[in-house]
Amino acid sequence: MGAYSVCVYAICKNESKFAARWMASMREADRVFVLDTGSDDGTPDLLSALGAEVTVEAVAPWRFDAARNRSLELVPADADICVCTDLDETFHPGWREKVEAAWKTGAQRLKYRYTWSFNPDGSEGVVFWIDKIHARHGFRWQNPVHEVLVLDGPYRSAFAEGVQLDHHPDPGKSRAQYLPLLELAVEEDPHNDRNMHYLGREYCFAGDWKRCAETLRRHLAMPEAIWADERCASMRYLARAELMLGNETGAEQWLLRACAEAPHLREPWLDYAKLLYLREDFDGMTFLARKALALADRPRTYICEADAWGFLPYDLLALGCFYTGRREEALKAAREAARLAPYDERLQKNVKAIEKALT
């Protein structure tokens, strides 16, 4: 037992493949509570046998905030620290001690490092900081999907340095429910700029380019949409939509605006560089790749794509330098790109091709 009462809570459905791994990761908590919303693969029995306190209830109509709020209700009122995770996530060992150390600062909510995806070689992909560790009382979940934790009134938050949560999802899991739930979220709260951005992004993922463009323009026109990083992301998705709709000039206009909106992010510079690669404007592409690489501080927000902090800027720099006759610099960049993505055969071949050209 530590200085505080620490409880983990989660929702699940048909996640028997993750049960043992998840429970092993959560064993540092005092108690573990799970709301199972209708598994038929034995998940509740597996979790119970491993020490979880499982409640089986249907949530209808389905929405993530309702399920999470019900799972939070399962946590005893006298708990000090609530830790919300999903069964496809695992903490690195020693997380509780670091959580308690951060809690001693008087915080009511903690932020910690989260690896959302991994590359084929096991290296980290998308990394940002999340904040799903919180005090027992006052907090609630909101939004049908992409649910967020809210508290009426101010509260203190702190970084739980050293706490690391990893996400290892089931690649076969469907995203089909996300789009209708996001449409519902925007219908319920048309002034929520984050949900409007998410809806436009979801249309992009679905290849519905006209609705993507229309929705993201609505997002950018909202007076609530003031966070530059997210506005930049909307502009980048708009550029992708315009390109897919055959409007290359419109795509370039949105990318120029994206670079101006958030010049501190690598992603807009790299998206613009990729467009110039298609045009064979290799001098411009080289310049933009260098602009991206000059940004050394990786953001702690979710607006942080794996490629931008992996091989991509070096790959674009290598290609740009090679086609503009700067082959020594091209080789150096190509080797770095290949080092960061040893599983990518194209990058390995690029190194050999540039080495051959230099002999």
N, C-alpha and C positions, 0 to 999 in steps of 0.2 A: 504493500500500500504506500502511496506517496502522500504528499502534503495535501492533495486535492482529490476529490472524487471525480474520476474520469470515465465517461461513458461514450461508447461508440454507438451510432445508430445508422441504419441503412434501409433501403427498399430493394426488393429483388423479385425476379420471376424467371424461373427456369435457368438457374445459374449454378447447377450442381458441379460443373467443371471447375468453377472458381472457389467453391466453398472452403475446401481444406486450406488452400493457399491464403485466402483472405483471413480466415480465422487465425492462422498461424501469425499473420502480420499484426492482427488486432489484439493479440494475447496480452499486450502490455496494459490494456485498459482494465478497469475494475469489472465492468459489465458490458455486454454487447447485446444490442436490441435490433431485431430485424422485423420489418413488415414485409411478409411475402404476399404478393397480390394475385396469386393464383397459379403457382407452379404445378406442373404435372410430371416433373422429372425427379422427384424426391428431394428437392433442395431443402424444404423445411426440416425433414428428418435428419439429413446430413448436418445441417447447422446446429440443430438441437443436440445431437450426439457429440458435437465438438464444443458445446458450452454456450452457444448463443441462446437468447431468450426470444423465441420466435412467435409472432402473431400472424395468423393467416386471415386476410380480409380482402375482399374485392373493392376496387375504387372505380366507381362508375357514375358519370362518364369519366373516362380516364383523363387525368391531368397530373403533371409531375408535382406541382405545388401542393395539391391536396394529399398526395401520397406521402410527400416528405413531411408535411405538417402532422399527419397521423403518426408517422414513425417517430417524430420528435415527442409526441404525446406519450409514447411508451417509456421515455426516459424519466426516472423518478424526479420528483420536484426538488429533492435535496442534492442533486448532482451539481458539481461545480463547473465542470468543463464538458461540453458536448462536442463530439467529433463525428461529422457527417462524411461518410465515404460510400463508394459503390463497391460491389463485390469483384469487379475487374480491376480494382486498385489495391496497391500494397505500399505500406510504409517501410522505409529502411529501419532496421533495428535501432533502438535507442531513442525513438521519437518521443516517448512519454516524458522522459527526463528533460528534453529540450522544450517541450510544450509547457511543462510546469515552470521552468526557468523563465520563459517569456511571460507566463501568466502572473508571475510575482511583481511585474511592473505595474499591475493594476489594470491590465487590458481586459476588455470584454469580448474581444474577437482577435484571432491571430491569422496572419498571412504566412504562407509557407510555399516552398518550391514544389512545382508540379511538372512532371514530364508527361505530356499528353500523348506523345507518339515516339516510336523508335524507328531508326533506319534499319534496312535489311541486315547490316552487320552488327546490330545491337547497340550502336551508338545513339545518343539522344537526338530526337527530331525536334518537335515543337515543345518548347519549355516556357512556362510563365509562372506567376505566383497566384495562388488562390487563397480564399479566406473562409473555409467551411468549419472552422473550429471556433466555438462561441460559448457564451454564458447560457445557462439553462433558461432564463426567463427574459421575456420581452421580444425575442426574435421570432420571426415567422418567415415561411417561404412564400414567394409571390411569383406569378406568371405560369401559364399552363405548360410551357416548355422553356428551356433555357432559364429555369427558375433561379431567382436570386434571394438571398437572405436579407431581410429588412428589419429595421427596428425604428419605431417612432421616436424621434429625438436623437440627440448626439450620443456618441459612445466612444470609448478609447480602443484603439487597435494597436497592434504591435507586430513586428516581424519575428517569427519563430525561426531564427537562424539555425541551419543544420537539419531542420525537418525536411524530409524528402518523400514525396508520394509519387508513385509510378503508376501509369495507366497502361494496362495490357488488355485491350478490348477484344471481343469476339469479332473477327473481320466479316463474318457472315451475318451479323446483326443488321436488321433493316432500319433505315431512317424514314420509312414511309409515314410514320405518325408525326414527324416533325413539321412538315409543311402545313397540314390542316391545323395543328395546334398553334403554330406561329400566326396563321391567318386569324385564328380565334383571339390570340393575344393582342393583335393590332386592333381588332374589332372592339375588344373590351377596353383598351386604353390607347386610343389613337394618338395621344401625346407622348407616348413612351418611345423616345428616339432609339434606344437600344433595340427594342423589339422590331421597329421599322427597319433598322439596318440588318438585323438577323433575317427578317423575311425577304428582303432584297437579295441577300447572300444566298438564301435557300433556293430562291428562284434561279440564281446563277448556277448553283450546284445541279439543279434539275434541268438546266439547259433551256429554261423558259426566258429567253433573252429580252423579249418585249416587256414582260412583267417585271423582270429584274431591273431594267432601265427605269421604268415608270416608278417603281417602289423606291429605288435608291435616290432618284431625283426628289421624291417626297421627303425622304430622310434628310437630304442636304438642305431642303427649304425649311425645315422645322426650326423654330427659335430655340428649342431645347437641345438641338444637335450642335454642341459647342466643343466636344472633345476632338482635337485635331487628328489624333491617331485614327479614330473611328471614321471621321469624315474622309480622311485620306483613303481608308480601306474601301469606302463606298465609291469614291472616285475611281479607284483601281478596278473594282468590279464593273463599274459603268464602262470603263475603257474596254474591258473584255467583251461586254455585251455589244458595244458599238462595233468592235472588230468582227464579231461573229455575225452581226447584221450587215456587214459589208461597208461600214463607214470608218475607214482607216483614219481619215482626217479627224473625225469626232473622237476616235480612240486616242489620238495623240493629244488633242486638246485636254481630255480628262487626265491623261498622264502628266502633262505639264502642270495642271492644277494640283494634282496629287503631290508632286514633288514640292510645290510651293506651300501646300497645306502642312506637310509634315516632313521638312527636310532632314529631321533628325532620325528618320527611319530608313533602313536599307531598302525595304520592299518597293517603294515607288521608283527609285532610281533603277532598280533591277528590272522592273516591269517595262520601263521605258527603254532600257538597254536591249531587252528581248525584241521589242518592236523595231528598233533600229537594226538589229541583226537580220530581221526579215527583209529590211530594205537594203541590206548590204552597206549600211552607213557605219563602217567599222571604226572610223575615228570618233564619231559620236558615241558609239557603243563602248569604246575604251574609256572615254572620259566618264561616262556614267558608272561603269564598273568601279573605277577608281573612287568616285564619289561615295559609292556604297561602302567600299573597303575602308575608307577614311573614318567611318563611324564604328568605333571600337566597343561602345557600351551597349550590351544587349539589353533591351527593355524587359521589365518585369511584368508587363501586361500581356493579355492574350493576343494582342496585335503583334505577333512575332512568329514569322513562318520559318520552318526548318531550313528550307533551301537557302534563304537569305543569310543564315548563319552557318551554312555548310559549304558545299563545293561550288554552288552556283556563281557567286561573284568572281571567284578565281577562274572558273570555266569561261565566263564571258570575257574576262580580261585576257585570258590566253588566246581566245579566238580573235578578239579585236587586235591584239598586238601582232599575232601571226600574220593576219591579212593586211596589216599596215607596215610590214617589214621589220618589226621589232622582235626578232625571233628569240633572242636571249631572254628578254623579259617574258615572252610567251612561254618559253620552256619552264621558267621558274614558276609561273602561275599555273601552268598545266600540271606540274608535279604536285603542287599544293592541292589542286582540285582532286587529283587521283589519290592523294594521301587521305583526304577527307571522305572519299567515297571509293574504297578499294573494291567494292562489289560491282562497280559500274565499268563494264568492258569498254565502252566508248571513250571514257576518260583515260583509261590505260593505253588505248590505241593512239589517242591524241599525243600522249607523251612520246611514244615511239616514233610517230610521224614527224614531230617537231625535231626530235633528236636526229632523225635521218636527214631532215632538211638542212640541219646545221653542219653535217659532215661533208 
